[in-house]
Structure formats: structure tokens, C-alpha cells
Amino acid sequence: MRTVDELRTALDYRDAPVTPPAGALIARAHRRRVVRRRTLLAAGTAAVAAPAVAFGLAPVRGGGARPAAAQVLDRAAGVAAGGPEPARGGTVWFTETGYEELRLTTPETGGRAFLTAQRFTTRVWLALPDRQRYDQEAAPPAVAESDLAAWVAAGRPPLTGPATVTDDPGTKDTWQLLLDDELGGTSADLRREAELLGRLPTGPAGLAAWLRRRLTDDSAGRSLVQWCPIDAGSCGVDAKLFHAAAALLAAPLAEPALRSGLFRVLARLPGVRLGGTTTDGTTTDGTTTDGAGRRATVVSVTMGQLRHELFFDPDRATLLGTRQVLVTTPADPDDPQWTGAVAGTAVRSVLYLRSRTVSAIGATA
Amino acid sequence: MGSRGAAAPAEVEFTEFVSVHYDRLLHIADLIVGDRGRAEDLLQTVLVRTFLRWSAIDAAHRFGYVRAALVRGRIDWWRRLSSRERPVPVAADVHAVPDHAGLVADRDMVQRALSRLTRRERAVVVLRYYEDLSEAAIARELGLARGTVKSACARALGKLRVAPEFAFVGEERS
């Protein structure tokens, strides 16, 4: 490239044309509006119910997790409070995460999208106070069994997903924020993120209120992008809070008091129950095996068509993973998102595999 | 979608807006994100949010609003541990595009060159040389100091000048 005009020409490469999906976007926006109205209605109902509680007319079921789940989570909060100190300045903290997602992938040449699964291994080094590096190893997307015949019939069009990447931005230009996935626009760099974690409230009420404010902030440029893999009704604010708590629990910079507070927030979150598959949390102690074969306690909350699951080590109160599982087979003809995916399918799973201090950026042992 | 009778004015306006601007916005998102599927994710999520706030956004600034949301979302899509809702656009008349391989090659070449930039540099380059915004306008859109935009732009151009992908473009088109 010799001139900026050549750059302009290069950037203006031709794309394969698509028909804008305005109708589908409007339909989705209407569904989201309905959810928002329901949320407001629920909030209004709660406000009306509050005086009734004062007069001894408490509802049959109060807020918060099911008793068995609350008990286990409160116990984990106690363990977390006495847990190890977080990563400190002068140390390099290494984490390794396994991640798999199910999604529709459109061939480069356009046409019908196919349901695919793609696995990633992400390695992150945090050299406190302000340096970081990310490596992401991506396996090629694999067409899901349910869509394989259609993909073969279409001539096996090439499907690509996010690629293997190494990103070593040093201390500058680090736009990606460790917590931005769940909290959106939380901070600007690692140093500020550490500062934020240090001043978050640790009491469950204050922490939950802070998280709710953050997660419901719709102002432009903040949490515009949502992570929900399906309809908005499956990812209400309680589900977002559930995942935000998981993201904070996974942060190596979180103090024991904050980690303890997060377990207490989960213990007070409506609808949280022990176990990932049972309908009544009181019938199980929530013990299971996670995707890496580790003994774990699982708690879950179901919203809409998704069950959101969180796996943790009950002895050390450390996060082991999260999953989102379809509880119904989506049947909305306007929503092609999960064509062929049936109830019980995990659409997104994260496994926290390793977390330790290492000698230098790039070292894993 | 289902039938809802006569479309509300906002729906009509939004549909027209999307029809007119979708391709350009998707191109911007593609340049910013570097992955077509993720770019569609980002754009469509931003458009849904935009529709929900439609009446509150000045009609003259709707394109800028969506563009700002795209570049200020500050979401690194390859690293995001998530997937999200995505209405899938219907492929238009594929016969209108005789050379898909050529399109893919052009796109890949540009994306490989852009991948040499930081995310901030990438956004600045896209806004400066694809959207033809001034440095002051970019500074406002990204919430940066003008000097930061200028230096990011200079750094990015320096990297692109020596990028082998663009060296090839220069030789071929000169």
C-alpha cells in the first residue's frame, strides 16, 4: 500500500449481498419488549406486595434460592471468606479455560446457515499491575449431527469460525476487559479493573444492587451487546446476574470477601436450585461431575428455554465452570437460531481448567 | 414474524433504515470485528436495541448512533465466551455475484492486514478511511482525545504500509 487512497479502495471490498433481516429484528425487539414489561410488572407487584408482608401476609414462597441451594451456597460463602488471597502486583497469574459453543454458522459464500459446535482453549496471563496476554486456540467448527445431512446435501460449503489468535497488547490499547463479557463497559484496562474489584461492595444486598444496576444499564455504548444465545426471555436480569457472579468468581483478582459475597448473592437469587437436572432441589445435594471429570456441586436457575448452571468445588469454593442447556426444543418458526437443537443440548459451556501463578508470561507451569 | 396488521410508523421507518443501511453497517462491523458471523451478531444485536429506543434517537443521527454503538461496544468477539441471538439474513440473488472466490480473497487479504492492528487502531482506520470521518469526529465517536486518534492513526498507517497484504495491493493497482 502506498497511498491512503489505496487503503480506502482496499477497505471497500465487495461483500456477498444479503437481504437485511429487518422483520426478524423487529419481531425480536417486540419479544424483548414483552420481557421488559413483564419484568416491570413483576417489580410493581413486588412493590405492592411489600406492605402486605409488613402486615403478615407474606407470599407462600419468598425470594431467594431454594432452601437447600441457599444452604450449600452460604456454606461455600463461608469457605470462600477464608480462601487464598488474590493475585498481587509483581506476580503473573495464568488461567486456562475450555469453552464450547453451539451456534449457526453461515458459509462464506452465503446461503443457508448450519448448526455447528466449536471448541476453544483460552490461556490468559495477567502480569500485575497492568500487563496481559491472551492466547485462544480454536478448533474448526464441526457441523452438528442434526444438520449434517443438510450440510452434505448443500455440497459441504466451507464453514469458518473465530480463528486461533495470540494477542499480546502489552500495557496499552487493551480494549478487552476481563469482565466486559458479563458486565459491559466496566473498566478500561487491567489496572482499573483491579481497582474496581477492590472497591465493589461485598455485602450480598449491596453487591446484588450494584450488579443489577450495571446489568440493566441500557445507555449507548455500554451494555449494548447481550450474550443471550436465544430469546431474551431466557436471559432475564437474574440469569445475567447469575453469569456475572460467575465471571467475578473466576477473576483471579477477586478478594476472599468479594468471592464470599458473590456466593451469598447467588444464595439470595430467586429460582436458584441445587442440581442441574432435578425439578426439586431438595431431592439432591447437587453433587455431580463437571465436564473435566471433577467432583462438583452444581446450582442452576431456569429462565425461558435455558437452564443456566454453575459448577463449583464445594471444598475450596472455587468456580469450575458454567453451562447453558436448552430445556425445551425451540419451535419459533421465526427464530432459526437453534434449528435442530433439542432439549438437553448444551449450547454454551465454560470449564475453568487451571489457575495459578507462573514465572513469566507464556509459562504454564 | 406473524401478521400484526398495519405496521406501526416506527416499524416502517426502521425497516427502511435497515434496508438502506444494513450492507454498509455490516461492512463496518466486519472491518471492526474481523469475522463475518460475529459482525452479524454484533450488528443485529445493536439494531434490536436501536429499535427499542427508536423514538428517542434523532432521525438525523440514527446511522451515527448505530455506528457508534458498533465501534464503542468494545466487544472482542473472538474472545467473548458467549454466543448470542442472531437472525440469519437470507442470501440475496447469488447469481448477481459471479465471483465469490474473488470476494472472499479480497476480504481475507484486508482482514489479514487489519489483524496486525490493535483494536483501537483498527477502529480508527475504519472510521477514518472507510467512513471518511475527520479526526475530531472520530475522537467524539470513540470518546478519545484528538491527539490519541491522530497517533493511533499514524501508528496504524505505519503498520499497514509494511503489511505484505497491502504491499501486494499497491503493486497490483498502481
Chai-1 contact restraints between the chains, C-beta under 6 A:
chainA,res_idxA,chainB,res_idxB,connection_type,confidence,min_distance_angstrom,max_distance_angstrom,comment,restraint_id
A,M1,B,L160,contact,1.0,0.0,6.0,A-B,restraint_1
A,M1,B,R161,contact,1.0,0.0,6.0,A-B,restraint_2
A,M1,B,F166,contact,1.0,0.0,6.0,A-B,restraint_3
A,M1,B,V169,contact,1.0,0.0,6.0,A-B,restraint_4
A,M1,B,G170,contact,1.0,0.0,6.0,A-B,restraint_5
A,R2,B,G170,contact,1.0,0.0,6.0,A-B,restraint_6
A,E6,B,V169,contact,1.0,0.0,6.0,A-B,restraint_7
A,E6,B,G170,contact,1.0,0.0,6.0,A-B,restraint_8
A,L7,B,Y129,contact,1.0,0.0,6.0,A-B,restraint_9
A,R8,B,Y129,contact,1.0,0.0,6.0,A-B,restraint_10
A,A10,B,V110,contact,1.0,0.0,6.0,A-B,restraint_11
A,A10,B,V169,contact,1.0,0.0,6.0,A-B,restraint_12
A,L11,B,Y129,contact,1.0,0.0,6.0,A-B,restraint_13
A,L11,B,Y130,contact,1.0,0.0,6.0,A-B,restraint_14
A,Y13,B,D106,contact,1.0,0.0,6.0,A-B,restraint_15
A,Y13,B,R107,contact,1.0,0.0,6.0,A-B,restraint_16
A,Y13,B,V110,contact,1.0,0.0,6.0,A-B,restraint_17
A,R14,B,L103,contact,1.0,0.0,6.0,A-B,restraint_18
A,D15,B,H27,contact,1.0,0.0,6.0,A-B,restraint_19
A,A16,B,V97,contact,1.0,0.0,6.0,A-B,restraint_20
A,A16,B,L103,contact,1.0,0.0,6.0,A-B,restraint_21
A,P17,B,A92,contact,1.0,0.0,6.0,A-B,restraint_22
A,V18,B,P89,contact,1.0,0.0,6.0,A-B,restraint_23
A,V18,B,A92,contact,1.0,0.0,6.0,A-B,restraint_24
A,T19,B,P89,contact,1.0,0.0,6.0,A-B,restraint_25
A,T19,B,V90,contact,1.0,0.0,6.0,A-B,restraint_26
A,T19,B,A92,contact,1.0,0.0,6.0,A-B,restraint_27
A,P20,B,V18,contact,1.0,0.0,6.0,A-B,restraint_28
A,P20,B,S19,contact,1.0,0.0,6.0,A-B,restraint_29
A,P20,B,Y22,contact,1.0,0.0,6.0,A-B,restraint_30
A,P21,B,P87,contact,1.0,0.0,6.0,A-B,restraint_31
A,P21,B,P89,contact,1.0,0.0,6.0,A-B,restraint_32
A,A22,B,T15,contact,1.0,0.0,6.0,A-B,restraint_33
A,A22,B,V18,contact,1.0,0.0,6.0,A-B,restraint_34
A,G23,B,M1,contact,1.0,0.0,6.0,A-B,restraint_35
A,A24,B,P87,contact,1.0,0.0,6.0,A-B,restraint_36
A,L25,B,L47,contact,1.0,0.0,6.0,A-B,restraint_37
A,L25,B,V48,contact,1.0,0.0,6.0,A-B,restraint_38
A,I26,B,E11,contact,1.0,0.0,6.0,A-B,restraint_39
A,A27,B,M1,contact,1.0,0.0,6.0,A-B,restraint_40
A,R28,B,V48,contact,1.0,0.0,6.0,A-B,restraint_41
A,A29,B,V48,contact,1.0,0.0,6.0,A-B,restraint_42
A,A29,B,F51,contact,1.0,0.0,6.0,A-B,restraint_43
A,A29,B,L52,contact,1.0,0.0,6.0,A-B,restraint_44
A,Y99,B,L81,contact,1.0,0.0,6.0,A-B,restraint_45
A,E101,B,S83,contact,1.0,0.0,6.0,A-B,restraint_46
A,R103,B,S83,contact,1.0,0.0,6.0,A-B,restraint_47
A,L104,B,V88,contact,1.0,0.0,6.0,A-B,restraint_48
A,T105,B,G37,contact,1.0,0.0,6.0,A-B,restraint_49
A,T106,B,G37,contact,1.0,0.0,6.0,A-B,restraint_50
A,E108,B,V104,contact,1.0,0.0,6.0,A-B,restraint_51
A,T109,B,H100,contact,1.0,0.0,6.0,A-B,restraint_52
A,G110,B,A91,contact,1.0,0.0,6.0,A-B,restraint_53
A,G111,B,A91,contact,1.0,0.0,6.0,A-B,restraint_54
A,A113,B,V88,contact,1.0,0.0,6.0,A-B,restraint_55
A,P162,B,D35,contact,1.0,0.0,6.0,A-B,restraint_56
A,P162,B,W78,contact,1.0,0.0,6.0,A-B,restraint_57
A,V165,B,W78,contact,1.0,0.0,6.0,A-B,restraint_58
A,D173,B,T118,contact,1.0,0.0,6.0,A-B,restraint_59
A,D173,B,R120,contact,1.0,0.0,6.0,A-B,restraint_60
A,W175,B,R74,contact,1.0,0.0,6.0,A-B,restraint_61
A,W175,B,R119,contact,1.0,0.0,6.0,A-B,restraint_62
A,Q176,B,D76,contact,1.0,0.0,6.0,A-B,restraint_63
A,Q176,B,R79,contact,1.0,0.0,6.0,A-B,restraint_64
A,D181,B,R80,contact,1.0,0.0,6.0,A-B,restraint_65
A,D181,B,L81,contact,1.0,0.0,6.0,A-B,restraint_66
A,A220,B,A69,contact,1.0,0.0,6.0,A-B,restraint_67
A,G221,B,R72,contact,1.0,0.0,6.0,A-B,restraint_68
A,L224,B,V46,contact,1.0,0.0,6.0,A-B,restraint_69
A,L224,B,R49,contact,1.0,0.0,6.0,A-B,restraint_70
A,L224,B,A69,contact,1.0,0.0,6.0,A-B,restraint_71
A,L224,B,G73,contact,1.0,0.0,6.0,A-B,restraint_72
A,V225,B,T45,contact,1.0,0.0,6.0,A-B,restraint_73
A,V225,B,G73,contact,1.0,0.0,6.0,A-B,restraint_74
A,V225,B,I75,contact,1.0,0.0,6.0,A-B,restraint_75
A,W227,B,S82,contact,1.0,0.0,6.0,A-B,restraint_76
A,W227,B,R84,contact,1.0,0.0,6.0,A-B,restraint_77
A,C228,B,R84,contact,1.0,0.0,6.0,A-B,restraint_78
A,C228,B,E85,contact,1.0,0.0,6.0,A-B,restraint_79
A,P229,B,S83,contact,1.0,0.0,6.0,A-B,restraint_80
A,P229,B,R84,contact,1.0,0.0,6.0,A-B,restraint_81
A,D334,B,M1,contact,1.0,0.0,6.0,A-B,restraint_82
A,P336,B,V88,contact,1.0,0.0,6.0,A-B,restraint_83
A,Q337,B,E85,contact,1.0,0.0,6.0,A-B,restraint_84
A,R348,B,S83,contact,1.0,0.0,6.0,A-B,restraint_85
A,V350,B,L81,contact,1.0,0.0,6.0,A-B,restraint_86
